[in-house]
Amino acid sequence: MGKCTIFRGMIIVARKGVTAQELDSIRERVERLGLRTHLSIGESRTIIGCIGEESRLRSVPLLSIPGVDSVHPVMRPWKLAGRDFAADPTTRIQVGPHLFGGSACLVAAGPCSVEGEEMMMETGRAVAGDGAALLRGGAFKPRTSPYSFDGLKEEGLRILARVREETGLPVVTEVLDPRDAELIAGYVDMLQIGTRNMQNFALLREVGQLQRPVLLKRGMSATLKDLLLAAEYVMSKGNMQVVLCERGIRTFGTEMRNTFDLAAIPWLKQETHLPVVADPSHAGGRRDLVAPLSFAAVAAGADGLIVEVHPDPGNALSDGDQSLAFAGFTALMRDLGAFAEAAGRKL
């Protein structure tokens, strides 16, 4: 029987005042042993994360290397996503001119599906005017029924790109198939992995090789451990730009589309350094619940929201029941500011 190799993580905390040359030397020493390193420089400390066969480091006197202050193993299954693996409590991830995980609570808004250029342009202008930071819209749509509208595909991507040019809003859209990932990344600013694909490991690996921020939605029946290990798949391929999304889970209740797991937000904020956002539209499945769920998410520490907005929800091709009309989104953004301020944030 072959030897079982256990792959773990380890973090090296650099001493205060460490030089760039010393950091390079530390990383070269570790990488010569066949491990990968990730450098995280924060306001008060610098960390070199080491991923690979930990046993190779046991014979190395790491504490004697110039610039090293301390060494700690990472015991949790999620190595790269874990709170200890980053120098700051929350990693800031840039999408266009905005930062997820910074002082601002970012709102992505738009329809479930891209239905045409006129409606997308109208929506983009409306949500931008109300303070949205990103435009959302699905060009490739996963539908429960094969007979439902499943998106405009590449033409939908072209429409999103034209709306971005007009409004200045960065674009986030869903990718369903590893074969389409590179194509979609060429049009948009952020790739979304939807609830049905959270454990599509081939897709996670593919977006992990693309240098585009990833919005990773929790699977409808997934535990938080499942979510973080899905993030590990993306990050293990070199893409550290992952934003986690709580969007509600399936329980035995039938009153709402999903059950909003509010406790997931502070738990994830304590357990990981990745920004955490909420999707109040899918969490409740009803437009009258979007505002209160949004307020609760921001108060719980969410770094942002993703909200469905449509110019005519009653005639939307998908998710009309949970989509806000323009007036509803205006009211949401007006009232949301007070909750963001109470949480020490701004919109």
Protein Blocks (a to p, Z undefined) as FASTA:
>chain_A
ZZddddddddddddehiafklmmmmmmmmmmnopacdddddfkbccdddedjfklmmmpc
fklpghiabdcddfbfblmlpmklpmbfbdcddehjbcehiabdcddeddfbdcbfklmm
mmmmmmmmnopabdcddfbdcdfblkbcebjkjmlmmmmmmmmmmnopacddddfbfklm
mmmmmmmmbdcddfklmmmmklmmmmmmpccdddddddfkbcfklmmmmmmmmmmnopab
bcdddebjadfbfkbmbdcdfklmmmmmmmpmcdcdddfklmnopaklmmmmmmmmmmno
pabdcddddfblmlccbhklmpccfklmmmmmmmmmmmmmmnopaZZ
